[in-house]
């Protein structure tokens, strides 16, 4: 039987983003003191709406800034992510290396959100923590390099926690497939543009559930090893089931079409975001499922918000609920 670690001081890198913001909210709700790094802390303070969060000035690309921000913390959450799919090769590893240096200097646990991009079709459909990582994309290759850097750092004394999950969504607009691929934010939902066959299961991850999972794990620090990896099953749905849930939330029938891959292919030659989206197509063509048995054995159950509730909150955050439903939700 392990003992729950009392809440302490944590540093969140990327607190204005999706996963970083969700983890920041969960840590604050759990009584943690929280510090966040931002190049413009005053603007971040005004826009975040998070009371009790200490914003400090710094750049996630500058190791000295991150090390200074991490002084005295017991947890570093690395939630930094370049906007869109742009310049992953130039930004991701330097930012992660800065967080590694900071966590080492503070003797803190480093938490990292993993993805399915590490894996190729040879590992499908059921992905375990130890499944072979043979990515098909440049973004996936960078993800593998990042996890390898974390594994090397753990051999040098860093304590690491990686939680891998499917495609993130909600409760706010962000860099994800739901808000940037399937529907149009800022207008009542009437149509869905789906990237793959509607009969194929796909793994989604509601951000508050991912944050809850991460925080529960780190609060059981005594039960964690130096290098830990867990998979979340998340919201695993066929395209048809997702559309059905969206229709239930919207209270109307939705028109459904396939994402126009031909147009994305045409734009990919000139647009980095489109090129990276095109490379990810294979993840929609076959079942991609995460085996969460190890996580369930540790926590007893995986945190799981019912899909209609999660989508209702996500659509409200995207200003995509029909007006009558938005009023009801409010």
C-alpha positions in Angstrom: 0.0 0.0 0.0 1.5 3.3 -1.1 1.0 6.7 0.6 -0.4 9.7 -1.2 2.0 12.6 -1.5 0.8 15.8 0.0 0.4 18.7 -2.5 3.5 20.8 -2.9 4.9 23.3 -5.4 4.7 22.5 -9.1 6.0 24.2 -12.3 3.8 24.0 -15.4 5.5 24.7 -18.8 2.7 25.5 -21.2 0.0 26.5 -18.8 -1.8 28.5 -21.4 -2.2 25.5 -23.7 -4.5 22.5 -23.7 -2.8 19.8 -21.6 -0.7 22.3 -19.6 -3.8 24.3 -18.7 -5.9 21.2 -17.8 -3.1 20.0 -15.5 -2.7 23.5 -14.0 -6.5 23.5 -13.2 -6.4 20.1 -11.6 -3.3 20.9 -9.5 -4.8 24.1 -8.2 -8.1 22.3 -7.3 -6.0 19.7 -5.4 -4.3 22.3 -3.2 -1.0 22.5 -5.0 0.9 25.8 -5.2 1.6 26.5 -8.8 4.1 28.4 -10.9 3.9 28.9 -14.6 6.5 30.2 -17.1 5.6 32.6 -19.8 7.4 35.2 -22.0 4.7 37.7 -21.2 3.5 36.9 -17.6 1.2 39.9 -17.3 -0.7 39.1 -20.5 -0.9 35.4 -19.4 -2.2 36.4 -16.0 -4.9 38.5 -17.5 -6.0 36.0 -20.1 -5.8 32.8 -18.0 -8.4 33.6 -15.4 -6.6 31.3 -12.9 -6.4 32.7 -9.4 -3.5 31.7 -7.2 -1.1 30.9 -10.1 2.3 32.5 -9.9 3.4 33.6 -13.3 7.2 34.1 -13.9 8.9 35.6 -16.9 10.9 33.2 -19.1 11.2 31.4 -22.3 10.7 27.6 -22.5 13.5 27.4 -25.1 16.0 29.0 -22.6 17.4 26.4 -20.2 18.5 29.0 -17.6 15.0 30.5 -17.5 13.3 27.1 -16.9 15.9 26.1 -14.3 15.3 29.4 -12.4 11.5 28.9 -12.6 11.8 25.4 -11.2 13.7 26.3 -8.0 12.0 24.6 -5.1 9.4 22.6 -7.0 8.7 18.9 -6.6 7.0 18.5 -9.9 7.6 19.8 -13.5 4.8 19.4 -16.0 6.1 19.7 -19.5 3.1 20.8 -21.5 4.8 23.0 -24.0 3.7 22.5 -27.6 4.4 24.5 -30.8 1.3 26.0 -32.3 -0.3 24.0 -35.1 2.3 21.5 -36.4 4.9 24.2 -37.2 8.6 23.7 -36.6 8.4 20.7 -34.4 12.0 19.7 -35.3 13.4 23.0 -34.2 11.4 23.6 -31.0 10.3 20.3 -29.3 13.6 18.8 -28.3 15.2 22.1 -27.1 12.2 22.9 -24.9 12.1 19.3 -23.5 15.9 19.5 -22.8 15.3 22.7 -20.8 12.6 21.0 -18.7 14.8 18.0 -18.1 17.6 20.3 -16.9 15.2 22.2 -14.6 13.7 19.0 -13.1 17.1 17.6 -12.5 18.3 20.8 -10.8 15.2 20.8 -8.6 15.2 17.0 -8.0 11.6 17.1 -9.2 9.4 14.5 -11.0 9.0 15.4 -14.7 5.6 14.6 -16.2 5.2 14.3 -20.0 2.1 13.8 -22.1 2.7 11.0 -24.6 0.7 10.3 -27.8 0.0 7.5 -30.3 2.2 9.2 -32.9 5.2 7.2 -31.7 3.6 4.0 -33.2 3.3 2.6 -36.7 0.9 0.0 -38.1 3.2 -2.8 -37.0 2.0 -2.1 -33.4 -1.7 -1.8 -34.1 -4.4 -2.3 -33.0 -3.7 -2.7 -29.3 -0.9 -0.5 -28.0 0.8 -1.5 -24.8 3.4 0.6 -23.0 6.1 -1.7 -24.4 4.8 -1.9 -28.0 7.5 -1.3 -30.6 7.9 2.4 -31.7 8.3 2.6 -35.5 6.6 5.8 -36.4 5.5 6.6 -40.0 5.8 10.4 -39.6 8.3 13.1 -38.9 6.2 14.2 -35.9 6.2 10.7 -34.6 9.9 10.3 -35.0 10.4 13.5 -32.9 8.1 12.1 -30.3 10.2 8.9 -30.1 13.4 11.0 -29.7 11.7 13.0 -26.9 10.8 9.9 -25.0 14.3 8.5 -25.6 15.8 11.7 -24.1 13.6 11.2 -21.1 14.7 7.6 -20.7 18.3 8.6 -20.9 17.8 11.3 -18.3 16.1 8.8 -15.9 19.3 6.7 -16.1 21.1 9.8 -14.8 18.8 10.4 -11.8 15.7 12.1 -13.3 12.3 10.8 -12.2 10.0 10.6 -15.2 6.2 9.9 -15.7 4.8 9.6 -19.2 1.1 9.2 -19.7 0.2 8.3 -23.3 -3.3 9.0 -24.6 -5.3 9.4 -27.9 -6.2 12.6 -29.6 -6.9 15.4 -27.1 -10.1 17.5 -27.0 -11.9 20.0 -24.8 -12.8 21.9 -22.8 -11.4 24.9 -24.6 -10.3 25.7 -28.2 -6.9 24.3 -29.0 -4.6 22.5 -31.4 -6.6 19.3 -31.8 -8.5 17.3 -34.4 -11.9 18.0 -33.0 -11.6 21.8 -33.2 -9.3 22.0 -36.3 -10.5 19.1 -38.4 -13.9 17.7 -37.6 -16.0 20.9 -37.1 -16.0 24.7 -37.4 -15.5 26.6 -34.1 -17.5 29.8 -33.6 -20.7 28.5 -35.2 -23.5 26.1 -34.2 -22.5 22.6 -35.2 -24.4 21.3 -38.3 -21.8 19.1 -40.0 -18.9 16.8 -39.2 -16.0 16.3 -41.5 -14.5 12.9 -40.4 -10.9 11.9 -41.3 -11.4 8.1 -41.6 -14.0 5.3 -42.2 -16.9 5.7 -39.8 -16.7 2.0 -38.7 -13.1 2.2 -37.5 -12.5 2.8 -33.7 -10.3 5.7 -32.7 -8.9 6.8 -29.4 -9.8 10.2 -28.0 -8.7 11.7 -24.7 -10.7 14.4 -22.8 -8.1 16.7 -21.3 -9.6 16.9 -17.8 -9.5 13.1 -17.6 -5.8 13.1 -18.7 -5.0 15.8 -16.1 -6.8 13.8 -13.4 -4.9 10.7 -14.3 -1.5 12.5 -14.2 -2.2 14.1 -10.9 -3.4 11.0 -9.2 -0.3 9.2 -10.3 2.1 11.9 -9.2 0.4 12.2 -5.8 1.3 8.5 -5.3 5.0 9.4 -5.7 6.1 6.7 -3.3 4.6 4.1 -5.6 6.3 5.3 -8.7 9.6 4.1 -10.2 12.3 6.3 -11.8 10.8 5.9 -15.3 7.1 5.2 -15.5 4.9 4.9 -18.6 1.1 4.4 -18.5 -1.5 4.2 -21.2 -5.0 5.7 -21.0 -7.8 4.1 -23.0 -9.7 7.3 -23.0 -12.8 7.7 -25.2 -12.5 4.9 -27.7 -15.2 5.4 -30.4 -16.0 4.5 -33.9 -16.6 7.5 -36.1 -20.3 6.6 -36.2 -20.5 6.5 -32.4 -18.8 9.9 -32.2 -21.2 11.4 -34.7 -24.1 9.9 -32.7 -22.8 11.5 -29.5 -22.4 14.8 -31.2 -25.9 14.6 -32.5 -27.2 13.9 -29.0 -25.4 16.9 -27.6 -26.5 19.2 -30.5 -30.1 17.9 -30.5 -30.1 17.7 -34.2 -29.1 15.5 -37.1 -25.7 16.4 -38.5 -24.5 16.0 -42.1 -21.4 13.9 -42.3 -18.7 13.9 -44.9 -15.1 12.6 -45.3 -12.3 15.1 -44.6 -11.2 16.3 -48.1 -7.8 14.6 -48.1 -7.3 15.5 -51.8 -7.4 19.2 -50.8 -5.1 18.7 -47.9 -2.7 16.9 -50.2 -2.8 19.8 -52.7 -2.0 22.3 -49.9 0.6 20.1 -48.2 3.3 21.2 -50.7 3.0 24.8 -49.4 1.7 24.5 -45.9 3.5 22.7 -43.0 0.4 22.1 -41.0 -1.4 20.5 -43.9 1.7 18.3 -44.6 1.8 17.1 -41.1 -1.9 16.4 -41.1 -1.6 14.4 -44.2 1.2 12.2 -42.7 -1.2 11.4 -39.8 -3.9 10.0 -42.1 -2.8 6.4 -41.4 -3.9 6.8 -37.7 -7.5 7.1 -38.9 -7.5 4.2 -41.4 -7.1 1.4 -38.8 -8.1 0.8 -35.2 -5.7 2.5 -32.8 -6.4 1.4 -29.2 -4.5 1.9 -26.0 -4.2 -0.9 -23.5 -4.8 0.7 -20.0 -4.6 -2.5 -17.9 -1.4 -1.2 -16.1 -3.1 2.1 -15.3 -6.2 0.4 -14.0 -4.1 -1.9 -11.8 -2.5 1.2 -10.3 -5.5 3.5 -9.9 -8.3 1.0 -9.6 -10.2 2.7 -12.5 -9.3 5.2 -15.2 -10.8 8.6 -14.8 -13.6 8.8 -17.4 -16.1 11.6 -18.2 -19.1 10.3 -20.1 -18.7 11.1 -23.8 -21.8 13.3 -24.1 -20.9 15.4 -21.1 -17.3 15.8 -22.4 -18.5 16.8 -25.8 -21.1 19.2 -24.4 -18.3 21.0 -22.5 -16.0 20.9 -25.5 -18.6 22.3 -27.9 -19.5 25.0 -25.5 -15.8 26.0 -25.3 -15.7 26.1 -29.1 -18.9 28.2 -29.2 -20.3 25.4 -31.4 -23.4 24.5 -29.5 -26.7 25.4 -31.1 -28.1 28.5 -29.4 -30.9 26.7 -27.6 -28.5 24.1 -26.3 -25.9 26.7 -25.3 -28.6 28.5 -23.3 -29.5 25.3 -21.6 -25.9 24.5 -20.8 -25.3 27.9 -19.4 
